[in-house]
Amino acid sequence: MAEYPVSKFHFQVEWGGTRIGFTEVSGLDVETEVIEYRDGASPEYHKRKMPGMQKFANIVLKRGTFKTDNEYFIWWNTVKLNTIERRDITISLLNEEHEPVVTWKVKNAWPTKVQSTDLKADANEVAIETLELAHEGISIQNE
């Protein structure tokens, strides 16, 4: 039997023990910054490249807008005197049996931006709201 890569459309997001359905998750990027260094006595005429600090992109979550569901704004409004409620988030890519295949664990996430849907009189689409999260790191596990 042939092996195929995992499809990207079957996933779940959990925070605080709650599973929330999203239509899109992006920004699961991890990068190591490059430090260039050359000392003056080096016999080579180029810089050395060394690994520097890690950098993480903001995560963007999109989902349909539901009547009486205000969770994005409630979380966003927890900001007070330079503090905000931080949450650990687990994003899992699932197989056909709904089991995690790849899991991203996001540490100390907090909302930097909440975007409501755009309104368009001649559109035939679902209203989508967006939440952008800053965080302090991602760990990736292949199950």
N, C-alpha and C positions, 0 to 999 in steps of 0.2 A: 504494500500500500504506500502511495506517495505521501510525503510530508509537505504540508503547506504552511506558509507563515500565518500568524494569528491575525484575524480581522481586527480592525480598530474601532468598530462601531458598537461593541458590546463591553461596557465598562460601568463601574459604580464609584461613587464618591461618598466617603463617610467622614463626619466630624461630630464629636461629642456623642458617639454611639448612634447617631442618626444617619440613615442612608438617604441621600438626596439625588433625585434624577436630574441629569444635565444633558443638554444636547451637544455640548462641545466643551472640551478642556484643552487649553494650549498653554505653552510657556514652561514645559517640563525640561527646561534647558539647564545644563550644568557646564561651567567653563572654568578653566584654570588660566589665570592671567600669566603672561610671560614677562619675566624680568630679564633684561639684557644687561650684561656686565662685561667689562673689559678692564683689566688693570694695566697700568702704563708699562710694566716690564714684560708683558706677554709677548712671546716670539711670534704669535699669530696676529694677523692684521684683521681680525674680525671679533665681534662680540660673542660671548657665550650666552646661551639661552637656558634659563633655569625656571622651574615651576614656581609660581608666586601664589597669591591668595586665590581662593575659589570665589566664583561669582555665580549667582543664581538669578535667573530671569523671574519677573513677576508672573504668577499663574493667573490665567483668565478663564473664568467659568461662565458658561452661558446656559440659560434655561428659559422655559416658557414662563410667562407671567400668569400667576393664579390669583383669583379673587381672594381677599383676606389673608394672603401670605405675604408678610412683611419682614421675613427673617433677615434678608440682606440689610435692610435699613436699620433694623434693631441692632444688629451686630456692628454696623458702621457707626451708629450713634453711641457706642460704649466708650468713645474717646473722651478722656477727661484729664486735664493737666498733664499732657505728654505721656499718658498711659492709654492702653486700649486692651480689650480682651483678646488674648492670643489663643489660638486653637491648633492642635495637631490634626492633620488631615491625611487620610489614606485614600489613594486613587488606585483602583485595581482594573487591569485589563482582564476580561473574563473569557473562558473557553465556552464550548457548546453546552457543557454541564453546569455553567454559571460558577465555575471555580476560578480563583485568581491564577493567572499565568505570569503576569508581571505586576509588581506592586511598587508604587512610589509613595514613600512616607515623607510628608512635609512637616517640618518642625516650626512651631511658633508663628503660624500664619496670622495675618491680620489684614482687614480690608483697607485698601488705599483709594479705591474708586468704586462707586456703584453707579451704573448707568441704566436708566430706564429705557424702554423701547422707543423707537422712533414711531411717529404716527403718520399714516399716509392714507388718504381717503379712497384711493383706487387700488389699494393693495389687497392681496388675498393670501395673507401669511399669518402665522402665529406671532403674538407679541413676545419678544425675547428681551430679557433683562440680563445684564452683565455684571459680574463681580470680579474685581482685580485684587489679587492678594500679594502682599510682600511677605517674605518668610526668611528663616535663618538656616535653610538647608534642606536638601532632598537626599534620601537614600533610596536606591533602586534594588529590588530583589526579584530575580527570576525564580519562579516556583518550580 
